[in-house]
Amino acid sequence: MWFTVRTALRGFDESKVPLLGVMGAFVFAAQMINFPVGIGTSGHLVGGALLALALGPAAAGVVMTAILAIQALVFQDGGILALGANVVNMAVIGVLAGYLPYQLWGAGPRRKAAVFAGGVLSVLVSAVAALAELMLSGVKMPSSLLGVSLGLFVVSAALEGAITLAVVEALEAIQPDFIRRPAGGARRLAAGGLATAAVLLAAVGVLFASTAPDGIERLGAETGIAGRARTLLATPLGGYEMAFLGSPWLSKAAAGLAGLALIWAACRLLAGVAIRRKRRA
């Protein structure tokens, strides 16, 4: 991961500074909105491919790492002890896999297919890596459970690809060729659109989010891993809720908006470090 950070800092494009924070905030907000993918199971946007296309794979890996760290440390989501594995699976492998199809054949007539394939591949590779890590750790996984889990991940991956393509198409309707040249006044308009969408997802989208566990959570429950989980660090925003506010909606919306602010601030801080190092060099 340190190599990814150094690469991102060394080749950082200052024109993408406005995008860094809003892309991180948008992906964080989208990850809060679970949608049904099967009976008793939900999924959500992961965003590795979307970040990679908008920011480049190195910067995307850093932004995804910031998201995962804040989720684990502030919202008690994903687990502190599992943070390293999650970073490898989603911020490194998932981001690179999401960028690969576009890098290989995204410049020609198959561009839309490349964007869609990147979203699909990013989720599938991350999911397979997580399953392999669990099995190597000695977690017993019956073939029937493994088959169901893989099927649910395939559905989630297809939805990831469709959402990634839809977001990219929407951004390029605002600024043509957004992925290749995210600059100029239209860039600011696209960033504003993303910021607005992030706020709406965090404040309103939570009302419609599925409460069913996602694929990994269900797998943890089925294998007994979830029952062995322990809270190492309690926070006021655990479970994406400000419980002291009383109202369920207000509790979730306030926590989501606080998360957006934290992600935006962390990404802007990283951008500031990158710019200072680049200018000194």
ZAMARGU-4260 file (C-alpha; in steps of 0.2 Angstrom, whole numbers, plus 5000, padded with zeros to 4 digits):
<rodrens>
0) 5000/5000/5000 | 5015/5012/5004 | 5020/5009/4985 | 5003/5015/4980 | 5003/5030/4991
5) 5020/5035/4984 | 5015/5032/4966 | 4999/5043/4969 | 5009/5057/4977 | 5023/5057/4963
10) 5011/5057/4948 | 4997/5068/4956 | 4988/5078/4944 | 4983/5095/4952 | 4968/5097/4940
15) 4960/5083/4949 | 4960/5091/4967 | 4942/5096/4966 | 4937/5078/4961 | 4947/5069/4975
20) 4936/5074/4989 | 4919/5073/4980 | 4923/5056/4972 | 4928/5049/4989 | 4912/5057/4997
25) 4901/5050/4983 | 4908/5033/4984 | 4906/5033/5003 | 4888/5039/5002 | 4884/5026/4989
30) 4891/5012/4999 | 4879/5016/5013 | 4864/5012/5001 | 4861/4993/5001 | 4850/4986/4988
35) 4842/4968/4987 | 4852/4956/4977 | 4844/4940/4983 | 4833/4933/4996 | 4838/4940/5013
40) 4854/4947/5005 | 4859/4965/4999 | 4873/4973/4990 | 4880/4990/4987 | 4891/5000/4976
45) 4910/4997/4980 | 4916/5010/4968 | 4934/5004/4965 | 4932/5005/4946 | 4923/5022/4947
50) 4937/5029/4957 | 4950/5022/4946 | 4942/5029/4930 | 4940/5046/4937 | 4956/5048/4947
55) 4968/5035/4940 | 4972/5019/4949 | 4985/5025/4961 | 4975/5040/4968 | 4959/5029/4968
60) 4968/5016/4979 | 4973/5030/4991 | 4955/5037/4992 | 4948/5020/4994 | 4960/5016/5008
65) 4954/5032/5017 | 4936/5027/5015 | 4939/5010/5022 | 4949/5017/5037 | 4936/5029/5041
70) 4923/5016/5040 | 4932/5004/5052 | 4938/5017/5064 | 4923/5029/5065 | 4908/5019/5060
75) 4914/5001/5066 | 4911/4994/5049 | 4922/4981/5041 | 4932/4978/5057 | 4949/4985/5062
80) 4958/4968/5062 | 4951/4965/5044 | 4956/4983/5038 | 4972/4977/5030 | 4964/4963/5021
85) 4950/4975/5015 | 4963/4987/5009 | 4972/4974/4999 | 4955/4967/4992 | 4946/4983/4987
90) 4959/4997/4987 | 4973/4988/4978 | 4967/4972/4969 | 4949/4979/4966 | 4955/4996/4960
95) 4968/4988/4948 | 4955/4975/4941 | 4942/4989/4939 | 4954/4999/4928 | 4961/4985/4918
100) 4947/4983/4905 | 4947/5002/4901 | 4966/5003/4900 | 4966/4988/4888 | 4951/4993/4876
105) 4943/5008/4882 | 4949/5020/4869 | 4939/5012/4855 | 4921/5007/4851 | 4920/4995/4865
110) 4922/5009/4878 | 4905/5007/4887 | 4908/4988/4888 | 4925/4992/4895 | 4918/5003/4909
115) 4904/4990/4913 | 4917/4976/4913 | 4928/4986/4925 | 4914/4987/4938 | 4910/4969/4936
120) 4928/4963/4937 | 4932/4974/4952 | 4919/4966/4963 | 4922/4948/4957 | 4941/4949/4960
125) 4938/4957/4977 | 4925/4944/4982 | 4936/4929/4976 | 4951/4936/4986 | 4940/4938/5002
130) 4934/4920/5000 | 4951/4913/4997 | 4958/4923/5012 | 4944/4915/5023 | 4947/4898/5017
135) 4966/4900/5019 | 4962/4906/5037 | 4954/4889/5041 | 4936/4894/5039 | 4925/4879/5034
140) 4914/4883/5019 | 4903/4870/5012 | 4902/4869/4993 | 4883/4874/4994 | 4887/4890/5004
145) 4902/4894/4993 | 4891/4892/4977 | 4877/4903/4984 | 4890/4916/4989 | 4898/4916/4972
150) 4881/4918/4964 | 4876/4933/4975 | 4893/4941/4971 | 4890/4939/4952 | 4873/4948/4954
155) 4882/4962/4964 | 4896/4963/4951 | 4883/4965/4937 | 4874/4979/4946 | 4891/4987/4950
160) 4895/4987/4932 | 4878/4994/4927 | 4879/5008/4941 | 4897/5012/4936 | 4893/5014/4918
165) 4877/5025/4922 | 4888/5037/4933 | 4901/5039/4920 | 4888/5042/4907 | 4880/5055/4918
170) 4896/5064/4921 | 4901/5064/4903 | 4884/5071/4898 | 4890/5086/4909 | 4908/5086/4903
175) 4911/5076/4887 | 4927/5065/4888 | 4926/5067/4907 | 4938/5052/4910 | 4951/5057/4899
180) 4951/5076/4902 | 4943/5080/4919 | 4947/5099/4918 | 4939/5116/4915 | 4923/5124/4921
185) 4913/5108/4916 | 4924/5098/4928 | 4918/5110/4942 | 4900/5107/4937 | 4903/5088/4937
190) 4910/5089/4954 | 4896/5099/4960 | 4884/5086/4953 | 4893/5072/4962 | 4893/5082/4979
195) 4875/5085/4978 | 4871/5067/4974 | 4882/5062/4989 | 4872/5073/5001 | 4856/5066/4994
200) 4861/5048/4996 | 4867/5051/5013 | 4853/5061/5019 | 4838/5054/5009 | 4844/5038/5002
205) 4846/5029/5019 | 4827/5030/5020 | 4826/5017/5006 | 4841/5007/5009 | 4839/4988/5012
210) 4842/4982/5030 | 4847/4965/5024 | 4865/4960/5027 | 4877/4961/5012 | 4885/4946/5004
215) 4900/4946/5016 | 4890/4949/5031 | 4878/4935/5027 | 4893/4923/5024 | 4900/4928/5041
220) 4884/4924/5049 | 4883/4907/5040 | 4901/4902/5044 | 4900/4908/5062 | 4913/4921/5060
225) 4901/4935/5065 | 4897/4927/5082 | 4916/4928/5086 | 4917/4947/5082 | 4922/4959/5096
230) 4921/4977/5098 | 4938/4984/5100 | 4934/5003/5098 | 4917/5010/5102 | 4912/5027/5093
235) 4897/5038/5094 | 4894/5035/5075 | 4895/5016/5076 | 4883/5007/5064 | 4881/5024/5054
240) 4870/5031/5068 | 4870/5046/5080 | 4859/5036/5092 | 4858/5051/5104 | 4847/5061/5091
245) 4832/5049/5094 | 4824/5049/5077 | 4830/5034/5066 | 4831/5044/5050 | 4839/5059/5058
250) 4852/5048/5067 | 4857/5039/5050 | 4857/5055/5040 | 4867/5065/5052 | 4880/5051/5053
255) 4881/5049/5034 | 4883/5068/5032 | 4897/5068/5046 | 4905/5054/5036 | 4905/5064/5020
260) 4914/5078/5029 | 4927/5066/5036 | 4930/5058/5019 | 4931/5075/5010 | 4943/5082/5023
265) 4954/5067/5022 | 4955/5067/5003 | 4959/5085/5003 | 4972/5083/5016 | 4980/5069/5005
270) 4979/5081/4990 | 4988/5095/4999 | 5002/5083/5004 | 5003/5077/4986 | 5004/5095/4979
275) 5017/5101/4991 | 5028/5086/4988 | 5026/5087/4969 | 5031/5106/4970 | 5046/5103/4981
280) 5052/5090/4969
</rodrens>
